[in-house]
Amino acid sequence: MSKDKKDSERKLRKILNWILNILIIILLIVVGYLFIDRIFGNSPTDFQLISGTFSLLGLLILKLFTLIYSANRELGEIKVGVKNGFEKVKQEFNQIDENMKRIETKIDGLSRRVK
């Protein structure tokens, strides 16, 4: 993916996240007002209370899914980074092993000359 496409995707996610947060706050205020209004005697219908509550819950679940998606992506990137890091460590250990074998052969050669 190109850098411009990633940047535009991040900006779009950020804008959608702001819109989602604003909708959650507005619905929270409206549902809170409806419940307070219901408690103090004015009566919004049960349908209004239930629809507002379920809309709020739906938006909260959507927000939760977006958080899980972003966390999942971050964990995937971390997983790839760790895997690449261990591959480099494996290569370095193989190189150390090769160097040790060379040193052993040189020591064996020197010990044969000394005998």
C-alpha positions as CSV (number, residue, x, y, z in Angstrom):
1,M,0.0,0.0,0.0
2,S,1.3,3.4,-0.8
3,K,2.0,6.0,1.9
4,D,-0.7,8.4,0.6
5,K,-3.3,5.7,0.6
6,K,-2.4,4.8,4.2
7,D,-2.5,8.4,5.3
8,S,-5.9,8.9,3.6
9,E,-7.2,5.7,5.3
10,R,-6.0,6.9,8.7
11,K,-7.7,10.3,8.2
12,L,-10.9,8.6,7.2
13,R,-10.8,6.4,10.2
14,K,-10.1,9.4,12.4
15,I,-13.1,11.3,11.0
16,L,-15.4,8.3,11.4
17,N,-14.2,7.8,14.9
18,W,-15.0,11.5,15.7
19,I,-18.5,11.1,14.2
20,L,-19.1,8.0,16.2
21,N,-18.0,9.6,19.4
22,I,-20.3,12.6,18.7
23,L,-23.3,10.3,18.0
24,I,-22.6,8.4,21.2
25,I,-22.5,11.6,23.3
26,I,-25.7,13.0,21.6
27,L,-27.6,9.7,22.1
28,L,-26.4,9.5,25.7
29,I,-27.7,12.9,26.4
30,V,-31.1,12.2,24.7
31,V,-31.6,8.9,26.4
32,G,-30.6,10.4,29.8
33,Y,-33.1,13.2,29.2
34,L,-35.8,10.7,28.3
35,F,-35.2,8.6,31.4
36,I,-35.2,11.7,33.7
37,D,-38.3,12.9,32.0
38,R,-40.0,9.6,32.6
39,I,-38.9,9.5,36.2
40,F,-40.4,13.0,37.0
41,G,-43.8,12.3,35.5
42,N,-43.7,13.4,31.9
43,S,-44.0,10.3,29.9
44,P,-42.1,9.6,26.7
45,T,-43.4,6.4,25.3
46,D,-41.8,3.1,26.0
47,F,-40.9,2.8,22.4
48,Q,-38.9,6.0,22.6
49,L,-37.0,4.8,25.6
50,I,-36.3,1.4,24.2
51,S,-35.3,2.7,20.7
52,G,-33.0,5.3,22.2
53,T,-31.4,2.8,24.6
54,F,-30.9,0.2,21.8
55,S,-29.4,2.8,19.5
56,L,-27.0,3.8,22.2
57,L,-26.0,0.2,22.8
58,G,-25.6,-0.4,19.1
59,L,-23.3,2.6,18.8
60,L,-21.3,1.5,21.8
61,I,-20.9,-2.0,20.3
62,L,-19.8,-0.5,17.0
63,K,-17.2,1.6,18.9
64,L,-16.1,-1.6,20.7
65,F,-15.6,-3.4,17.4
66,T,-13.6,-0.5,16.0
67,L,-11.3,-0.6,19.0
68,I,-10.9,-4.4,18.7
69,Y,-10.1,-4.0,15.0
70,S,-7.5,-1.4,15.6
71,A,-6.0,-3.4,18.5
72,N,-6.0,-6.5,16.3
73,R,-4.1,-4.7,13.6
74,E,-1.6,-3.4,16.1
75,L,-1.1,-6.9,17.5
76,G,-0.6,-8.3,14.0
77,E,2.1,-5.7,13.3
78,I,3.8,-6.5,16.6
79,K,3.6,-10.2,15.7
80,V,5.3,-9.6,12.3
81,G,7.9,-7.4,14.0
82,V,8.7,-10.1,16.6
83,K,8.9,-12.8,13.9
84,N,11.3,-10.7,11.9
85,G,13.3,-10.0,15.0
86,F,13.6,-13.7,15.9
87,E,14.7,-14.4,12.3
88,K,17.5,-11.9,12.7
89,V,18.5,-13.5,16.0
90,K,18.5,-16.9,14.3
91,Q,20.7,-15.7,11.5
92,E,23.1,-14.2,14.1
93,F,23.3,-17.4,16.0
94,N,24.0,-19.3,12.8
95,Q,26.8,-16.9,12.0
96,I,28.2,-17.3,15.5
97,D,28.0,-21.1,15.0
98,E,29.9,-20.8,11.8
99,N,32.5,-18.6,13.4
100,M,32.9,-21.1,16.3
101,K,33.4,-24.0,13.8
102,R,36.1,-21.9,12.0
103,I,37.9,-21.2,15.2
104,E,37.7,-24.9,16.2
105,T,39.3,-25.9,12.9
106,K,42.0,-23.3,13.3
107,I,42.7,-24.5,16.9
108,D,42.8,-28.2,15.6
109,G,45.2,-27.1,12.9
110,L,47.4,-25.3,15.4
111,S,47.3,-28.3,17.9
112,R,48.4,-30.7,15.1
113,R,51.4,-28.4,14.2
114,V,52.4,-28.3,17.9
115,K,52.4,-32.1,18.2
